[in-house]
Amino acid sequence: MGLYGEHVLPRGVNWCMARPEFAEQRAAVLADVAGRVLELGFGSGLNLEHYPSAVSEVVALEPSRVARRLAAERVARSPLPVVFEGLDGASIPLADASVDAVVSTWTLCTIADVESALREVARVLRPGGILRFLEHGLSPEPGVARWQHRLNPIQKLFAGGCHLNRRIDELVQASPLRLEAVEQFTMRGPRVASHLYRGTARRAPRPRTT
Ligand SMILES: C[S@@+](CC[C@H](N)C(=O)[O-])C[C@H]1O[C@@H](n2cnc3c(N)ncnc32)[C@H](O)[C@@H]1O
């Protein structure tokens, strides 16, 4: 990775993702997570202050060294224990059924092998555990979608592999997880990156034995 990807991009992402209207969205998506939580694409730790008190530990997976460094201050300030484990959501170095919840905010757009990542999420979740996600993706508005497809190659180049045009609901639906709920809405901001998918998917509970 060159100077831009390694140094400039994570600082730019940290600045851009700290928008106050994003903070509101973070709090909403994290409101009902509990226990041991894996956060995919932890970035600079902007979700940390929004975790509810029912969370006991955050396992942070983040490939960018600079983003991990930018997160250090937030990690130090947080009352939660945070441990860094792993670099790629498509290969999570955790045991099967070892976390209660997985969180992904603005990250499923970027993971290159997102199908494998969702399979990994299902593997590390305990039976009945949840994935909470908040992601930008393909707009239902044809005019916006057309621009998302057009601009996607440029976005991928300058935003570390981020796709503008992923159908997040379909990706989750095609995974081993059960999609329980998904809302779509559009935030303020550049229209090609402002259509959001917020939802919950669950690993099937263990079948009852009688
Ligand atoms: C737009 S940022 C979002 C950061 C953070 N989740 C947030 O809400 O502020 C996307 C993040 O995904 C990370 N990322 C890129 N490829 C990844 C991968 N294969 N697995 C996990 N995370 C990845 C990036 O380093 C970056 O921190």
The ligand as a Tripos MOL2 file, in Angstrom:
@<TRIPOS>MOLECULE
LIG
   27    29     1     0     0
SMALL
NO_CHARGES

@<TRIPOS>ATOM
      1 C1        -15.1450    3.8260    5.9840 C.3       1 LIG1
      2 S1        -14.1280    3.0560    7.1630 S.3       1 LIG1
      3 C2        -15.2290    2.8390    8.5390 C.3       1 LIG1
      4 C3        -14.5130    2.7620    9.8420 C.3       1 LIG1
      5 C4        -15.4060    2.5000   11.0670 C.3       1 LIG1
      6 N1        -16.1160    1.2600   10.9550 N.3       1 LIG1
      7 C5        -16.3710    3.6320   11.3260 C.2       1 LIG1
      8 O1        -17.5830    3.3750   11.4390 O.co2     1 LIG1
      9 O2        -15.9120    4.7790   11.4660 O.co2     1 LIG1
     10 C6        -13.9130    1.3870    6.5710 C.3       1 LIG1
     11 C7        -12.9890    0.5710    7.4510 C.3       1 LIG1
     12 O3        -12.8980   -0.7750    6.9570 O.3       1 LIG1
     13 C8        -11.5550   -1.1940    7.1040 C.3       1 LIG1
     14 N2        -11.3110   -2.3420    6.2260 N.ar      1 LIG1
     15 C9        -10.8250   -2.3370    4.9600 C.ar      1 LIG1
     16 N3        -10.6940   -3.5950    4.5040 N.ar      1 LIG1
     17 C10       -11.1040   -4.4100    5.4960 C.ar      1 LIG1
     18 C11       -11.1870   -5.8200    5.6390 C.ar      1 LIG1
     19 N4        -10.8340   -6.6550    4.6380 N.pl3     1 LIG1
     20 N5        -11.6350   -6.3160    6.8000 N.ar      1 LIG1
     21 C12       -12.0150   -5.4910    7.8110 C.ar      1 LIG1
     22 N6        -11.9630   -4.1490    7.7320 N.ar      1 LIG1
     23 C13       -11.5130   -3.6150    6.5950 C.ar      1 LIG1
     24 C14       -10.7590    0.0490    6.7630 C.3       1 LIG1
     25 O4         -9.4150   -0.0220    7.1880 O.3       1 LIG1
     26 C15       -11.5460    1.1250    7.4800 C.3       1 LIG1
     27 O5        -11.1500    1.2830    8.8100 O.3       1 LIG1
@<TRIPOS>BOND
     1     1     2 1
     2     2     3 1
     3     2    10 1
     4     3     4 1
     5     4     5 1
     6     5     6 1
     7     5     7 1
     8     7     8 2
     9     7     9 1
    10    10    11 1
    11    11    12 1
    12    11    26 1
    13    12    13 1
    14    13    14 1
    15    13    24 1
    16    14    15 ar
    17    14    23 ar
    18    15    16 ar
    19    16    17 ar
    20    17    18 ar
    21    17    23 ar
    22    18    19 1
    23    18    20 ar
    24    20    21 ar
    25    21    22 ar
    26    22    23 ar
    27    24    25 1
    28    24    26 1
    29    26    27 1
@<TRIPOS>SUBSTRUCTURE
     1 LIG1         1 GROUP 0 **** ****
